[in-house]
């Protein structure tokens, strides 16, 4: 839940720990909202909703007719509010700052940790916050790893660099914090 709370305005988060808990927990929430016996739309083309999840929900709620709402979700999500557009523009600004800092930091002998610290400092100056738990920054042989946190591993001449990160800025319905 710690990863969800900063990224949503949803007031009630109902967590589950293991995949086998998905259907019973979601089934209980659907019943609590009085949707038993109704049609419930699911984003069936969503990459992380498996057929087994839907089957489990149907077993939990045999009176509910689950329908594909993938097109509806995409259509509604395509319409952006002014706040969403502002957030997207800010995200692009943070991305530009991070990419420029990454490129300007690369020189033979600099470590992954030093580059990460440079990016963190510049993103912070621009008003963002890096999620260090989401940062992958790897040099040389370490780029064979799919994920990895920055270490004191230096980059050599003509070696590859792999980088992936996430940043955030807290938003409320009233607007940006600290803006």
C-alpha positions as CSV (number, residue, x, y, z in Angstrom):
1,X,0.0,0.0,0.0
2,X,3.0,2.3,0.5
3,X,3.6,2.4,-3.2
4,X,-0.1,3.1,-4.0
5,X,-0.9,5.9,-1.5
6,X,1.4,8.6,-3.0
7,X,0.1,7.9,-6.5
8,X,-3.6,8.2,-6.1
9,X,-6.5,10.3,-4.8
10,X,-8.5,7.2,-4.1
11,X,-9.5,7.5,-0.4
12,X,-10.1,3.8,0.3
13,X,-7.4,1.3,-0.8
14,X,-8.3,-2.3,-0.2
15,X,-5.0,-4.3,-0.4
16,X,-4.3,-7.9,-1.0
17,X,-1.0,-9.6,-0.4
18,X,-0.9,-12.7,-2.6
19,X,-2.4,-13.3,-6.1
20,X,-4.8,-15.9,-4.8
21,X,-6.4,-13.2,-2.6
22,X,-7.3,-11.1,-5.7
23,X,-10.7,-12.6,-6.5
24,X,-12.0,-12.9,-2.9
25,X,-10.9,-9.4,-1.9
26,X,-12.3,-7.8,-5.1
27,X,-15.4,-9.9,-4.9
28,X,-16.0,-8.6,-1.3
29,X,-15.6,-5.0,-2.5
30,X,-18.0,-5.5,-5.4
31,X,-20.6,-6.9,-3.0
32,X,-20.0,-4.0,-0.6
33,X,-20.8,-1.5,-3.4
34,X,-24.1,-3.4,-4.1
35,X,-23.1,-4.6,-7.5
36,X,-24.0,-8.2,-7.1
37,X,-26.4,-9.2,-9.8
38,X,-25.3,-6.2,-12.0
39,X,-23.1,-5.7,-15.0
40,X,-19.5,-4.8,-14.0
41,X,-17.0,-3.5,-16.6
42,X,-13.4,-4.7,-16.5
43,X,-10.5,-3.6,-18.5
44,X,-10.1,-7.1,-20.0
45,X,-7.3,-6.1,-22.4
46,X,-5.3,-4.8,-19.5
47,X,-1.9,-6.5,-19.4
48,X,-2.0,-7.3,-15.8
49,X,-5.5,-8.8,-15.6
50,X,-5.2,-12.5,-16.3
51,X,-8.0,-14.8,-17.5
52,X,-7.6,-16.6,-14.2
53,X,-8.3,-13.4,-12.3
54,X,-11.6,-12.9,-14.2
55,X,-12.5,-16.5,-13.8
56,X,-11.9,-16.3,-10.1
57,X,-14.1,-13.2,-9.9
58,X,-16.8,-14.9,-11.8
59,X,-16.6,-17.8,-9.3
60,X,-16.9,-15.4,-6.4
61,X,-19.8,-13.5,-8.0
62,X,-21.8,-15.9,-10.2
63,X,-24.7,-13.4,-10.4
64,X,-22.5,-10.6,-11.8
65,X,-22.1,-10.2,-15.6
66,X,-18.5,-9.1,-16.3
67,X,-18.1,-7.2,-19.5
68,X,-15.2,-5.8,-21.4
69,X,-14.9,-2.0,-20.7
70,X,-11.4,-1.7,-22.2
71,X,-12.5,0.8,-24.9
72,X,-14.5,2.8,-22.4
73,X,-11.5,3.1,-20.0
74,X,-9.2,4.2,-22.9
75,X,-11.7,6.7,-24.1
76,X,-12.3,8.3,-20.7
77,X,-8.5,8.2,-19.9
78,X,-7.8,10.0,-23.2
79,X,-9.6,13.2,-22.0
80,X,-7.2,15.1,-19.8
81,X,-8.1,17.8,-17.3
82,X,-6.0,21.0,-17.0
83,X,-4.3,19.5,-13.9
84,X,-3.4,16.3,-15.8
85,X,-2.0,18.3,-18.7
86,X,0.0,20.4,-16.2
87,X,1.3,17.2,-14.5
88,X,2.3,15.7,-17.9
89,X,4.2,18.9,-18.9
90,X,5.9,18.9,-15.5
91,X,6.9,15.2,-16.1
92,X,8.4,16.1,-19.4
93,X,10.4,18.9,-17.8
94,X,11.7,16.5,-15.1
95,X,12.5,13.9,-17.9
96,X,14.5,16.6,-19.8
97,X,16.4,17.5,-16.6
98,X,17.2,13.9,-15.8
99,X,18.3,13.0,-19.3
100,X,20.5,16.1,-19.7
101,X,22.1,15.4,-16.3
102,X,22.7,11.7,-17.2
103,X,24.3,12.6,-20.5
104,X,26.4,15.4,-19.0
105,X,27.6,13.2,-16.1
106,X,28.9,10.4,-18.2
107,X,32.7,10.3,-18.3
108,X,35.2,7.5,-17.8
109,X,35.6,6.6,-14.2
110,X,32.4,8.1,-12.8
111,X,30.4,5.6,-10.8
112,X,26.8,4.7,-11.1
113,X,26.2,6.1,-7.6
114,X,27.7,9.4,-8.6
115,X,25.6,9.7,-11.7
116,X,22.5,8.8,-9.7
117,X,23.4,11.5,-7.1
118,X,23.8,14.1,-9.8
119,X,20.4,13.2,-11.3
120,X,18.7,13.2,-7.9
121,X,20.2,16.7,-7.1
122,X,19.1,18.2,-10.4
123,X,15.6,16.7,-10.4
124,X,15.2,17.9,-6.8
125,X,16.2,21.4,-7.9
126,X,13.6,21.2,-10.6
127,X,10.9,20.4,-8.0
128,X,10.7,16.6,-8.4
129,X,11.5,13.7,-6.2
130,X,13.3,10.6,-7.4
131,X,12.0,7.3,-6.2
132,X,15.3,5.7,-5.5
133,X,13.7,2.3,-5.1
134,X,12.6,2.5,-8.8
135,X,16.0,3.7,-10.1
136,X,18.0,1.3,-12.3
137,X,21.4,2.6,-13.3
138,X,24.0,0.1,-14.5
139,X,27.3,0.4,-16.3
140,X,29.4,-2.1,-18.3
141,X,29.0,-5.7,-17.5
142,X,26.3,-4.9,-15.0
143,X,23.9,-3.9,-17.8
144,X,23.3,-7.6,-18.2
145,X,21.1,-7.4,-15.1
146,X,17.4,-6.5,-15.7
147,X,17.3,-4.3,-12.7
148,X,19.9,-3.0,-10.2
149,X,20.4,-0.1,-7.9
150,X,23.3,2.3,-8.5
151,X,26.6,1.1,-7.0
152,X,30.1,2.4,-6.7
153,X,30.8,0.7,-10.1
154,X,32.7,3.0,-12.5
155,X,32.0,3.2,-16.2
156,X,34.9,2.5,-18.6
157,X,35.6,3.9,-22.0
158,X,33.1,2.6,-24.7
159,X,31.1,0.7,-22.1
160,X,27.3,0.6,-22.2
161,X,25.1,2.4,-19.6
162,X,21.5,1.4,-18.7
163,X,19.2,3.8,-16.9
164,X,15.6,3.7,-15.9
165,X,14.0,5.8,-13.1
166,X,10.7,7.2,-11.8
167,X,10.2,10.6,-10.3
168,X,7.1,12.2,-8.8
169,X,5.6,15.4,-7.5
170,X,2.7,15.3,-5.1
171,X,-0.6,16.4,-6.5
172,X,-3.9,17.0,-4.7
173,X,-7.3,17.9,-6.2
174,X,-6.5,21.5,-5.1
175,X,-3.3,21.5,-7.1
176,X,0.4,21.1,-6.8
177,X,2.0,20.9,-3.3
178,X,4.8,23.5,-3.1
179,X,4.0,25.1,-6.4
